[in-house]
Amino acid sequence: MDLFESIILGLIQGILEWVPVSSEGISSLVMVNFFGKSIQDAIYLSIWLHIGTLLAALLYFRKEIRNILVNLPDYLKKQKSETSTITSFLIVATLCSVGIGGIIFFYGLEKISLTGAGATLAIGVLLIFTGILQKTAQKTALIKKTQLKDSIYSGLAQGFAILPGISRSGITSSVLLLRKYSADQALRLSFLMSIPAVMAATAALLLKQTIVINAGSITALVVAAVSGFLTIKYFLKLAQKIDFSYFCFILGALSLLAAFL
């Protein structure tokens, strides 16, 4: 990536990670159609960019993370508390995500041989799917007690978010909303789930050696981290107030149209 590409992709990731519109899908569309990247390279670079917003999420959710870490001795002693329940939720969700995401990452991505138009078409379809899922999920004001079986559903869903066009926050929060969690509760659990999942994806990325660490990739990561931290508070609130399913429908439809032109 040159400097211009690094800044653009870092900004896309940093700003759009916090709303359910698939930052990976949008950055992949840009990379495939404007920067001449293959769909595989676009996915790998998108995962890399998530490291930047991971740093922003760690800082923003530092209180919740600190509570979880401080509670670990009690958790290991099997002392019950809401924090311990959330810890179990995150562990189970992460294992489910790693299972599905790992299969796709190590065995599925290399078999994808889509051209620019084919990749655009596939991303468009997945964006529309994301929009439909969000439209189906109804928001509620009720606070629900965290349940482990819900971590399985949301964790499995998160694993499929490695595919560009499926919004990670969109699919996980929609699953939690369908399970009758409040909108705020669903979003917070969704982004807490993202932290260990992105760490696992980063480890897989480095293990597979698919990213060249140079000035361009570092710049993109830094831009994603800074822009992500500056926008996370505002966009998390915005995500609770605005129905972003229409954005997914419109962008998905435009992608389908572009694929056939």
Secondary structure, DSSP 8 states (H G I E B T S, - for coil): --HHHHHHHHHHHHHHTTTTS-HHHHHHHHHHHTS---HHHHHHHHHHHHHHHHHHHHHHTHHHHHHHHHTHHHHHTT---HHHHHHHHHHHHHHHHHHHHHHIIIIIGGG----HHHHHHHHHHHHHHHHHHHHHS----------HHHHHHHHHHHHGGGSTTS-HHHHHHHHHHHTT--HHHHHHHHHHHHHHHHHHHHHHHHHHT----SHHHHHHHHHHHHHHHHHHHHHHHHHHHS-THHHHHHHHHHHHHHHH-
